[in-house]
């Protein structure tokens, strides 16, 4: 099959063996996949991954050991957990001590014609959602994860730092859940898109806070420092940014002002799909371009452009 391989920081199209699913795994024919900033960070050295990239996808199950999912359109949560370690026994699969992560950590990903995943990772896509909407489930679920981790009261103000893909999608899903959210960014065109999506938006130079909850979705090492300035004393900062670099920052303000820092990664697919069924999240403006898989290298070059929105691969 055709696949996009990451090897020592470079991505290339290659012919590779079609995956052979394990006894509890389904074989999925990928139909669409999305390039994420994490994919770009992997190429920059994050996780030192070599293999098939990609963790945002939608596809059709070609074979399933129980037959229940065969022929169904599915998305898949990206963490493959062991089910036996201390965290798994406490229903904390995200923190599994033996986890692999598709396209990021010790498991091939979705930028290919086929992939294999455990059945329990898969979720059937409602008929009313298009492939272009379904492929965005993973970053939307990452926003939903914040609501699981942080109690956001109706009177709380939430500032989402970063007007890129993750920031806009996180803001949209939290807003749809009833939170009072403002997207804070540097790019007028992105903030205009936020407004078109029904979100409050503010230029970073004009937003002084303080906010009760601040999400760092900037994808930059400077995001945390900005978040500390904007969060109220006793407030919460949620770190969504993963970068290959190292922070160099004075954290004394975190101690003195008793700021809570929360790391946050993958989110709940089932509840996010249910939210998408109930609400039209107006996501079409998030997609900038769609490339066929065999133009995957060109798609990555496009995704690297400063300020680009979502780039998709049609398989």
Secondary structure as UniProt FT lines:
FT   STRAND          2..7
FT   TURN            8..9
FT   STRAND          10..15
FT   TURN            23..24
FT   STRAND          25..35
FT   HELIX           37..43
FT   TURN            44..45
FT   HELIX           46..48
FT   STRAND          51..52
FT   STRAND          56..63
FT   TURN            65..66
FT   TURN            70..71
FT   STRAND          73..76
FT   STRAND          79..80
FT   HELIX           86..89
FT   TURN            90..91
FT   HELIX           93..95
FT   TURN            97..98
FT   STRAND          100..102
FT   TURN            103..104
FT   STRAND          105..107
FT   STRAND          114..118
FT   HELIX           119..121
FT   STRAND          122..124
FT   TURN            127..128
FT   HELIX           131..134
FT   TURN            135..136
FT   HELIX           137..149
FT   TURN            154..155
FT   STRAND          157..161
FT   HELIX           165..176
FT   TURN            177..178
FT   STRAND          180..185
FT   HELIX           188..196
FT   TURN            197..198
FT   STRAND          200..203
FT   TURN            204..206
FT   STRAND          211..216
FT   TURN            221..222
FT   HELIX           223..230
FT   STRAND          231..239
FT   HELIX           252..256
FT   TURN            257..258
FT   STRAND          260..263
FT   HELIX           269..278
FT   HELIX           284..286
FT   STRAND          287..292
FT   HELIX           293..295
FT   HELIX           296..303
FT   TURN            306..307
FT   STRAND          310..314
//
